[in-house]
Amino acid sequence: MRAPRPNPTRHRRPEEEPADLAPISDPDLTVVTQIRRRIAASPERIAFRHRAAADPDPHAAAPPADPADPATWVEHTWADFGAAAEAVAAGLIDLGVAPGDRVGILSGTRYEWVLADTGAMFTGAATTPLYPTAIDAELVHILRDAGVGVLFAEDADHVRTLAAHADQLPGLREIIVLDDRPGEAAAAAPGRVRTFAELLAAGRAALAADPGRVAARAEAVTADDLCTLMYTSGTTGLPKGVRLSHRAVAYQGAVSTTIGFIHEGDSHYLWLPLTHSFGKVLLGASYQVGAVTTIDGDVNHLAENLAAVRPAFLACVPRVLEKIHAGVGSAMDAAGGAKAALYRWAVAVGGRAWALRCAGEPVPARLRAQVALADRLVFAKIRARFGGNVQAIMSGAAPLAAEVADWFAIIGLPVYEGYGMTEYAAAATVNRMWAWRAGTVGWALPGTELAIAPDGEVLLRGPGVMDGYHGLPEATAEVIDADGWLHTGDIGRLDDREFLRITDRKKELFKTSTGKYVAPTKIESTFGALCPFTAQIVVDGPGRKFVSALVALDEAAIRDWAARHGLGSLELPHLAKAPEVRELIGGYVEQLNATLSHWERVRRFTILDRELSVEAGELTPTMKLRRRTIMANFRHLLDSHYAPH
């Protein structure tokens, strides 16, 4: 089915939304109630699908007859899921988990993550998710700060890391390893490790002896109880624990019914980190509407999985969309000849039609016919890579460059940007399929109030606001005022139709020595869309005469380019110094500068001999820049930009 092309300018104000999209009004709703209602409402419908290799549960359903490789997949009905989650809960109760306790989950996105999270909530405990890529200091800090006593760990490597810091984690008494490789994890931390399969078996035995033990705990959970203690990425300093109640998290799931991206029985592909609030709200939407969620956190499987499961809805982060856009363009350039010419023609005619739609003008019949031909010959083939059934792509967590958003709209895969933050339990605004304005992050969600402070800061108030930062009352008071407004730290503005446009982070705006303000995020996202050969660009210039930048190459993309252009060594340090690469990147910097005001333009840049990394503390686990660390690590290079030449 073709993805619908929405009008890029909306026709309704927020108060004119359809009557059945009223604000969520149940103040007593909990995530536990949402899940149990879904299980009761559609027990025999498929709830989750995942790769068979990830499943240690001998009670899992048989592989499905359809998609492409049936032996690869395992499916679970809502009844299957509910029974397994209850067994996890019963096993946790046997381990002494009490209401209000924190249960940690140190794992990538996988089906067992969802069972661990649900099982913990069924006991009345709160989950504390941890990124599997987090550095040791952050792991220790979060586990100690949250008071985690029982932890789900993905594999033996994580168990070994935890064992190495056992003296710093006296409160961590039990580790449940998800990957069942007998003896390997237990050898790393004797006496404290059991497998996920062992926990399930113990839980089932406990339920056989006392069938009501989990139900009693689940029914006692209230909307005011802590649902999750989720730690921010920590772009400056150590992560802070964000206390999110069941009311806040359940609101996010419930409000998903008002947006219309996903419906009961729809196929939804989930690969984003569940440690991030964006991933958690996508789970909540599945609970609320009863979607079929294919779950696989391995981004290397993304392309093949999309073709196999043919999702109707896909959520992404901008970096992935930028890479897809750049990858298609590079492939067409490499193909050359008639194929490249056809692609450029298709994008050109599609772009002309899109510009007319954005301006609210009619598309002439001749141009409509050209677009239809371009769709048949080019765009449909690109959409097929996404499974051919995607009705909506949602993007969040960072700004999406306008050029990338336009390209996806042109090929018939509109991207609906949203905006939110962990401190609001995820989403606060989003474009609707029937009401969309390109380049904005949409309207506030029903039930959410939005305001712009005199200095341009975006303020939020509503059910999603956190209870506060864990153990940090002063930090909480800095961001939540006496009237309940959450101060986001983001700069934005509302247009004439009340669509929100985010322009930058308040703390990241800087002023050059000439007195001009510069928004680095805007420059960085624009360059990311223009240049397919870079992983990151970092803009510098506070108090300087001009703006400069550090450029980190995308190793795979630049090595492929170098091989096609006959460069000798393909090692990244060599390529970073090659004059041909310098000339290539310089051309894209010139294109960038053509879009900027004169005081924003990048006057000098250095190409780094490596990619930025989470391990070096330069990126958060969600791939956001840690500017303070980057500036410290590369201060000598930045200073050289301003030395006399």
N, C-alpha and C positions, 0 to 999 in steps of 0.2 A: 504493500500500500504506500502511496506517496505521502510523505510528510506534508502537512498543511503549511501553506505560506501565510503567516499572519500579517495583518496590516501593521507596519512599524510605528504608526501613530494610533493611539487608542481613541475610542469613541465614548468611553464612559469615565466619569470621575469615580473615585473609590466608593462614595456613598451611593453610586448608581449601579453597583454590582448586583447580579441577580439575587433575588430574595432568598434562595436556598443557600447562599454563601454568607449567612449571618455569622457574626463572631462566635467563637466557641464559648459556651456559657456554663459548662459544668465545672464548678470550682473544686469538686471533690474527686475528679478523675485522676487515676493513677496509671502508670505504665503497666503494672500488674493487671489491673482491671481491663485495660485495652487488650492485652495479650490473651487473657482468659476468655474474654468475649469473642475474640476472633476464633479461638480454638473451638468454642461452643457453636459458633455460627456456621463454620465451614470445615468440619473435622476431616472430611474425605477429600477436600481440595488439596492440590499440591502447594506447599508453602515454600520449600527451599530445594534448590538443586545445586550440587557441587561435584567436583571431581572425586572419583571413587578413592583415589590414593590418599585423600585427606581424611578418610572416615575410619576411626577405629571401632565403631559401634557395630557389633555383630547382629544387632536387631534392626539395622537399617533396611529400608524397602529395597526391592530388586531394581536394577537399572531400568530406565525407561526404554520404550520401543523407538522413540524418536528423540533426540536430534541426531546430528550427523554421525557421531560415533557412540552408539548406545553404551558400549562397555566402559566408556570414560566417565559416565555420570551416575550419580545416585540421587534419587528424589525422596523427599519426606513430605508426607501430608501434615496438615496442621495437628491432627491427632498424634501422629508420630512425634512431631516436634514437642507437643505438650507433655507427652509421656516421658520423653528423654529429659526435658527441662525439670520435670518433677523429680526424676531420679537423681539428677545433679543436685537439686535442692536438698533432697533427703540425705545424700552423701555428705553435703556440706554441714548439715545439722549434726550429723554424726561426728564431724570433725570439730564441733563446738562453735560453729558460726552462729552468732546471735543477732537479733534485730539491731540495726545501727552499726554493726561491724563493717569494716572495709575489706573487700575481697579484690585482690589485684588480678589484672589480666595482661600478661606480657606476651603479646603475639601479634602476628599479622592478621589480616582479614581472612576468616575461614568460618566454616559452619560451627566448629566447636567453640569459637569465640562467642557466637550468639547463644549457644546453649549455656556456656559459663555465665554470661551476663544475665540471662533470664533466670537460671537456677539461683544465682545469688540474690536477685530481686525477689524471687518467690520466698526466700527465707526472711525477708525484711532487711537484709544487708544492702550496702551500697557498693557499687563497683568502682574501682580505680584503674582505668586503662593506662597502659604504658607502651610507648613506642618500642618495637623490637630493635630499632636502630639507635636508640638513645645511648648517649655515652654513660660510662659507669657512674660518674659523679651525679648525674641526673637521676639515674635509677635509684641509687642509694638515698638521695634527697627525697624523692617522691615516696618511696616505701616507708621511710622513717616519718616524714611529715604527715602522711595519711594514716599511719598506724596500721599498715596491712599485716594481717596475721596469717592469711591463707592466700596463696598466689597460684594462678594458672600460668605456666610457662610453656612456650611453644616447643622447645626441644632441649636436648642435652647441652648444647652450647650455652643456652641461657642459664641452665642449672649450674654449669661450671662457673659462669660469671658471678652468679649469686653466692655460690659456695666460697668464692675468693674473697667476698666481702661479708662473710657470715658474722664476723666480730662486730661489724657496724650495724647489723640487722638482728638484734636479739629478739625482736618481737615477731619475726617471720618464722612461724613454727611448722608450716606445711607447704609443700610445693606439689602441684599436680601437673604432670608433664603431658602435653597434648599428643605429641608424636610418640607412638608406642614402639620404641626400640628397646627390647628387654635388657635390663641391666645397665644400659649405658648411662641413663640419667641418674639412677640410684647410686651408681658407683661414684658420681660426682658429689653427692651430698647424702651420705648414708643416713638412714633413719628418718629422713624428712621428706622423701619423695615417694609418690605413688603415681600410677598411670591414670589417664582419663578413663580407660576401660575399667580399671579397678574401682574408681569412684562410682561409675555408673552401676556396676554390679553390686556394690555395697548399698547404693541408694535404692535399687530395686528390691533388694532383700529387706531393707528397712521399711519400704512401703508395703511389702507383703505382710509384715508384722503389724504395721500401723498405717492403714491407707489414708487416714485423715491428717497426718502430721504436717504435711506441706500445705494443705488447703487452709488449715487454721492460721498458719503464719502469713500466707498470702492475703487472706481476708482481713488481717489486722493492719496491713500497710495503709497509710493515709497519704493524702496529697501533700501534707506538710513534711513528710519524711524525706530524708536525703535519698535521692535516687542514684546519683553518681557524683563522685569527687573527681573532676576532670581537670588535669593540669594544662595550663597554657603552654604554648611552644617556647616561651621564654626568649624573645628576640633581644632582651636585655636582662642579664642576671639569670638566677635560677627560676624555674617555672613556679607559678603560684597556683594553688588548688582552688578551683572554682566550684562552689557548692551549689548543685542544681537539684531542686526538689522534684518529687514526682509530678507536682502540678506543672512545673516549667517544662519538663521533658514530655509529659503527656500532651500538653498544649501543642507542642511542635508536631507530634504525630497527628493529632486531631485536626489541626488546621490544614493539613495536607489535602483533606477532602474538598476544601474550598478552592483549590488552585487548579485542579483538573488535569494535572500532568499524568496521573496514573490511576487506574481503576481496578476493580476486583477482577482477578484472573489475568491481568496484564503481565507480560514478562518484563522483569526489571533486572538489570545487570548491576551488581554491586561489587566494586573492586576498591573503592576508596578506603583509607584507614578508618576502622571503627574507633580508634583512639581519638579521632578528630570529631568534633561536634557535628560536622556536615555528614559524616558517615552514620552517626547515631540517629540523626533525624530521618535519614533515608530508611533505616530499619523501622523507625516509628511509623513512617508512612505505609510500609508493608503491613504492619500489624493492623493499622487502622482500616485500610481498604481491602486487604486480602490479596495482595499481589503475589505472583510467583517470582521469587527472588533467586537468581543464579548468583552464587557468591564465590569469588575467587580473587584473592588479593595479589596474585602474581601478575604484575603488569606485562610480563613476557607472554602471557596467554591471551592478552586482551583482543588482538585481532582475530585469532582463531575462534575464541569463545563467542565473540559478537556474531560471526558468521554462523555458528552452530545454534545459538539460543535465540537469535533474531529478536532482541528486546524491543519493546515499544518505548521504553524510557531509559535514558542513560544520563547519569550525573558525572561531571568531569571537573577537573581544575584547569585553569587557563594554560598551564605549561603543556599538558597533554594535547589540548586543542591546537596550540601553536606548533607543536611538533608534527601533528597530522597535516596541518596546512602547509608547513614548510616541506614536509616529506613528499607530498603530492607534487608541489611545485618543482622540487629538485628532480623527482623521477621524470617529470615531463621534459625538463630541460635536458636531462641525460638522454632521453629517448630521441630528441631532436626531430628534424624532418616534419613530415605531415602530421604525426601524432602530436608533437609539441605545438604546431600551428593550430590544429583543431582545438586543443585545450585552451590556448590563448584566445582564440575566437569565441569559444563558448563562454569563458569568464567575462570577456568584454561585453558580449550581448546581454548576458545575465546581469552584469553590473549596471548597464544602462537601464534595464527594466527595473532593477532594484532601486536605483536612484530616483526614478520617477515615482515608484510606490512610496518611498520615504518622503518625497515632496508632496504626496497626496494627489499626484497628477495621473491621468489615464495612460495606460500603455498602448501605443498604437498597434493595430492588428498585425502589421508586418513584423514588428518587434516581438509580439507575442508568438508568432509562428516561428521566428528564429530561436526564441527561448525554448519552445517545445522541441525543436530539432536538437538544440544543444543538450537538453535534458535527456533525450533518447540516446544520443551518441556518446555523451560524456558524463553528465551528472548522475544518471541512474547507476552507472558502473562504480562511481565513487561511493554512492549510498549503499551499494551492495556489500561493500567492505564492512559496513556497520550492521549487516544482517538484512538490510532492505526493508525493515519494518519500523524504524525509529520515528516516532511521532514528535518527540521533544528531547532536546538536550538541555540540561540545566548546568550552569557554570557558577561556581562560587569560590570563596577562600581568597581570591585576589582579583584585581581588575583584568578584564579581557580586552586586548587591543581592538580598536574599532575595525581595523583592516581584516582581522581574523574573524570577527563577528559577521562582517559583511560577506566574506567569502563563504562561510557556512550557510548563511541565508540564501546566497546566490545559488548554491548547489542543492537547495531544498532540505537542509538540515538546520532549521533555525535554532539558535542558542539563546536560552532565556536566562539572563543573568539575575542573580539574587545577591543579597548582602546580609551579613550577620556576624556574630562573634560568639565565642564560647560563653562569655558572660551573659548572653541572651539565649543560651541553650541552643544556639545555631542561628536559624534564619529569622530575619526581621522584615525584610522586604523581598519581593520577587516580581518579575514581569509575569503577566498572565498570557495564556494562549490567545485570548480574545482581546487583550489590552496590553500592547507591547510597544515600547519605544526604544529603538536601538541606541546603544551607548549609555543607557541608564540601568539601574538595578531595580526598577519597578516601583510599585506601591508598597506601603506598609501592609503586613498581613492583617486580616480581620482580627480585631481585639488588641492590636498593637498601636500605640500612639508614637508619632514621630514629630520631632521639632528640630529646628536649626537655631543654635545659640548665636548671640550677636557676633562672636568671633568665627562663625562658620562651622562649629563642631556639631556633629550629628548626635541628637539625644533620643533615647528610647525609653518607653514606659509600657509595661504590660505584663502578662502572665509569664513571659519567658525570662524576666530579669532574675539573675542569680540571687541566692540568699546572702552571698558575700564571699570574700576570699578566706580560705580555711586558716584560722588562727591569725588573721591579719586585719584587725578592726580598723586600723588607721588607713591601710591601703583601700579597704572597702569604702570608707567615708570619702576618699578622694574621688571615687568614680560613681557612687550613688548618693545623690543629694537628698535633702530633707523632704523633698516632694516626690521622691521615688524615681526620678529621672536617672537613667544610666548614661554617663558621659563616655562616649565610645572612643574618643581620641581620633576619630576620622573627620576629615573636612568634607563637606558636601553642600549641595544646594538643591532646592526643589524648583522644577521648571513650571511653566504656566499651567500644566495639567497635573501637577503634584507628583510627577515622577522624580525619584531621587537619583542624583548623579554624584558619585563619590569622586573627589578630586585628589586627595592625598591623605597621608597620616599626619596628624597635627604635629607630632614630635619629630617627624622626618622632614618637614619643610625647613629650608635653610635660606639664609640671606647671603649673597655675595658681598664683597667689599664695596661694590658699587651701589649697594642698597636695594638690589632687586631680589625678590623672593623666587625660589626655584622649588618645584615639586619633583623630587627624584623618581618617585614611583611611576609617574606619567611618562617620563623619558625612558625609563627602563622597560616598561611594558610596550611602548611603541617600538623600541629597538628589537625586542624579542619577537615581535610580529614581522619585522622587516627582514631580519637576518636569520637564515636557517642553520647557520654554522656555529652559533654560540649557545652555551648553556645558561650563562648569566652575564649581565653587565651591571656594574656597581658605579653609581654616579657620586662624585665628590665635588666639594667647592665651598663649604661654609667659611665665610670670611676671606675667601680667595677672590682674585680678580676675575676668574672665569671658571667654567665648569670643565672637569676632566673625568676620565672613567677608566675602570679596569674591565677588561673583557676576558671571560673564561670561555674557551672553545668547547663545543660539543664534540667529544673525541670521535665518536662514530661518524658523524656527519663530515667533519673536516678531513678525516682519513680517507673517506670515500671520495671526496672532492680531490684530494691530493693524488690519489691513485689514478684518477681519470685525467689529471693534468701533468702526469709524468714527473712528479717530485720524487726525490730519492727516498730518504728515510721517512717512514710514516709515524715515527715516535712523536708524541705530543710536544715534548720540549723542543725538538727540532722544528716542528711545524710552527710553533709559536714565534720562532725567530725568523722564519723564512720570509723574504721580501714579497714573494708572491701572495702569501697569506696576509701579510700586512696590507698589501694593496687591495686584496679582496675585502677585508674587514673595513678598510678605510672608505671603500666605495659605499658600503652600507651606512657608515657614520655620516657621510655626505648626504645620503638620502634622509637619514634621521634629522640632520640639522635643517634640511629644507622645510621640515614640518614645525620647527620651533622658532620662538622669538629669539632675537639676537643674543640676549643675555642668558638664555637656556642652552645654547649650542655647545656641544662637546668640542673643545679646542685641541685637546691632546688626550691620547689614550695609550694604554699599555696592554698587550696581550699576555695573559698569564700562561705559565708553562704547565699548568694542571687545572683540573676542574675544582671548583669549590666543593666542600664536602661537609657532611654531618659530623664525621669523625673528627675533623679539625675544629669543630665548633663554629663553622662559618655559615652553616645552614641549619634551620630547625628541621625536625623530622617531616614537617609539611613543606619543606623546600623554600621557606621564607628566608630572606637575607638577615643574618645577624650582623648588622652594620658595625657595631662596636668592635667585634672580633675581627672582621674583615679589615677594617681600618687599621687596627693594631698589627695584624699579620703582614700587611702590605704597605705600612706607612712609608717605608723608604721609596717605594715606587711612586706613591702618590706625591710625596714631597718633590720627587724629581720632575714632575709635571710643571712645577712652579719655579724651578731653578732657572737661572738665566740660560738661554739657548743661543 
